């Protein structure tokens, strides 16, 4: 009889443990442009950063826009690193390809101190709506270090993300960051030509 009671208790404990388990967490990051230059075609040196983001987004969990003035924090879908770092690194990877240089660094790394250009980015909105779109709104400044000449700009982009799949949403976020990176690359080219 005791053996039967032990078996029943063991089954109950297993069932409770299975019922209490959480779904696994999924981790995401942004990637720079897929194609990388085989050889550097320019000698541009650019330091990316700092990149600032809204305080609401400064957490590991993804923040989803669910309606006007309403967001949801998803405990099981997270950034693999702090979002500021994820965005900075993606921009640096994009600029490496877009400018054809291997001399793109992240501020304040020691190697960034010798850069000829610096890109500072203030992300004001980075909204994510499952089944809808990723929206990025950022103001930025690109400065030529030797003489202080600079260009400022604003990049506002909305990338569609159909379906309730996080991978699709992150791909849309990636495309939005690529558009921001292209605007910054264009500013570096413009400053290099002596335009203001």
Residue pairs with C-beta under 8 A, 6 or more apart in sequence:
22 76
23 76
24 76
25 75
25 76
25 77
25 78
26 76
26 77
26 78
26 166
27 78
27 79
27 80
28 62
28 77
28 78
28 79
28 80
28 166
28 167
28 170
29 79
29 80
29 81
29 86
29 90
30 86
30 87
30 89
30 90
30 170
30 173
30 174
30 177
31 90
31 93
31 174
32 89
32 90
32 91
32 92
32 93
32 94
32 96
32 97
32 181
33 93
33 94
33 97
33 98
33 178
33 181
35 97
36 96
36 97
37 96
37 97
37 100
37 101
37 102
40 100
40 101
40 102
40 103
41 100
41 101
42 99
42 100
42 101
43 101
43 103
44 99
44 100
44 101
44 103
44 104
44 116
44 117
44 188
44 192
45 101
45 103
45 104
45 105
45 114
45 115
45 116
45 117
46 92
46 95
46 99
46 101
46 103
46 104
46 105
46 115
46 116
46 117
46 118
46 119
46 188
47 104
47 105
47 106
47 107
47 109
47 112
47 113
47 115
47 117
47 118
47 119
48 88
48 91
48 92
48 95
48 104
48 105
48 106
48 107
48 119
48 121
49 88
49 106
49 107
49 108
49 112
49 119
49 120
49 121
50 84
50 88
50 107
50 108
50 120
50 121
51 84
51 87
51 88
51 91
51 120
51 121
51 122
51 123
52 84
52 121
52 122
52 123
53 83
53 84
53 87
53 123
53 126
54 123
54 124
54 125
54 126
56 63
56 71
57 63
57 83
57 123
57 126
58 82
58 83
58 84
59 73
59 83
60 78
60 79
60 82
61 73
61 74
61 75
61 77
61 78
61 79
62 73
62 74
62 77
62 78
62 79
62 128
62 166
63 71
63 72
63 73
63 74
63 128
64 71
64 72
64 73
64 74
64 128
64 129
64 130
65 71
65 127
65 128
65 129
66 72
66 129
77 166
79 86
80 86
81 89
83 126
87 121
87 123
87 126
87 177
88 106
88 121
89 106
90 174
90 177
90 181
91 119
91 121
91 177
91 180
91 181
91 184
92 104
92 105
92 106
93 104
94 177
94 178
94 181
94 182
94 185
95 101
95 104
95 119
95 181
95 184
95 185
95 188
96 102
96 104
98 181
98 182
98 185
99 185
99 188
99 189
103 115
105 111
105 112
105 115
106 112
107 118
112 118
115 145
116 144
116 145
116 146
117 142
117 143
117 144
117 145
117 188
117 191
118 142
118 143
118 145
119 140
119 141
119 142
119 184
119 187
119 188
120 140
120 141
120 143
121 138
121 139
121 140
121 180
121 184
122 138
122 139
122 140
123 136
123 137
123 138
124 137
124 138
124 139
125 135
125 136
125 137
126 134
126 135
126 136
126 137
126 173
127 134
127 135
128 134
128 135
128 161
128 169
128 173
129 135
129 161
129 169
130 161
130 164
130 165
130 166
130 169
131 161
131 162
131 163
131 164
132 160
132 161
132 162
133 158
133 159
133 160
133 161
133 172
134 158
134 159
134 161
134 169
134 172
134 173
134 175
134 176
135 156
135 157
135 158
135 159
135 176
136 155
136 156
136 157
136 158
136 159
136 173
136 176
136 177
136 179
136 180
137 154
137 155
137 156
138 154
138 155
138 156
138 180
139 152
139 153
139 154
140 152
140 153
140 154
140 155
140 180
140 183
140 184
140 187
141 150
141 151
141 152
142 150
142 151
142 152
142 184
142 187
142 188
142 191
143 149
143 150
144 150
144 191
149 191
149 196
150 191
150 196
151 187
151 190
151 191
151 195
151 196
153 183
153 187
155 179
155 180
155 183
157 175
157 176
157 179
157 180
158 176
159 172
159 173
159 175
159 176
159 179
160 172
161 168
161 169
161 171
161 172
162 168
